[in-house]
Amino acid sequence: MDQVILKKGRAKPALQKHPWIFSGAVARVVGEPDDGDLVELRDAGGNLIGHGLLNRHSQIVVRLVNWERDQVPDTAFWRGRLKRALAGRAALAADTSTDAFRLVFAEADGLPGLIVDRYGDYLAVQFLVLGMERLKEEIADLLMELAAPRGIWERSDAPARAKEGLSPTTGLLRGYPPPRRLEVVENGRRFLVDLAAGQKTGFYLDQRANRGRVSTYCAGHTVLDAFCYSGGFAVYAARAGAGPITLLDSSGDALALAAENLHLNGRDSAADTFLTADVFQQLRHFRAAGRRFEVIVLDPPKFAHTQADIPRAARGYKDINLLAMQLLSPGGILATFSCSGLVSADLFQKIVFGASVDAGRDVQVLERLSQGPDHPVLLTFPESEYLKGLICRVW
């Protein structure tokens, strides 16, 4: 097998089972492998560390998949990795109150660049790195064998593919196509999702537990669900007995779906408000108009895609949190989130602190939140922890 040889002194992260090998750590490539091939990773002395997927087009030249020196990944290996990932979600699969959750979380499940989400009888999949793209047909067959879905829909249209030299790809991979509006259930709440055109793979599955936590503060209170998408937090708030809910998003289609989801869960939305607008601008309009809310949820999209984006992202997070604090009644609840993996939990809390100082409000952190257990954090790969949230009381 062709080899990638590391520079002297650059093997420690790989030996500690961090799966990414960056271009600056590579001394040379031995042989003539194609990008996307499996290769051996060896230290400067020629000692075998493990096997990984090669892509010289990417800054991450090798993505390690195993450290078993005598086991070359083959079909049986990929089957074993998928079986382990599914076994880790067995409790969720047995829970009749939920049929939408993540089955495979990329590197955290030892399958770099592979995302698999279950929505009822269907799977939505993303192949985000070249090596996994090369294994697509094999992985699809194994998923049909192990998960027995009615169909597999590909959503390999994330921007991350461009960094791997891949173009967007979507469509039916196996079985039957899902309906355009597929109904799923999450903790007993009903949702319509669009696997073909919805954000991410159709729904924000990583917020499942957090939606439940935030809803406990909503009974009888006015709620603003900003960046609401299809109304996940609003549906939970409504089921908890919230007062009037204002749903705010830049997408009219998302708001229409949110309205459908509220209706599906028995909400008479006559008192609710659906606003299609830029969230930053609308929060300023609310402030100018003297509007007040008792609960505000901020669940924005990723602001930082690269290290260079972090200062701009920090300004964006501070801006919306400052505005939200200015809109909250004394004693109100702010549930604020960041899904930017490059913005650490510590940095995010410092940003919210800065917003509180500028807003002149006393803010207490009541709960710290993260992604759900179907999005596990691999200790040797801290990058797998990306979602962070705070539930705060604002005086």
Summary of the structure (lengths in Angstrom):
residues: 395
radius of gyration: 22.4
end to end distance: 63.0
largest distance: 70.9
contacts: 1366
relative contact order: 0.09
helix: 35%
strand: 30%
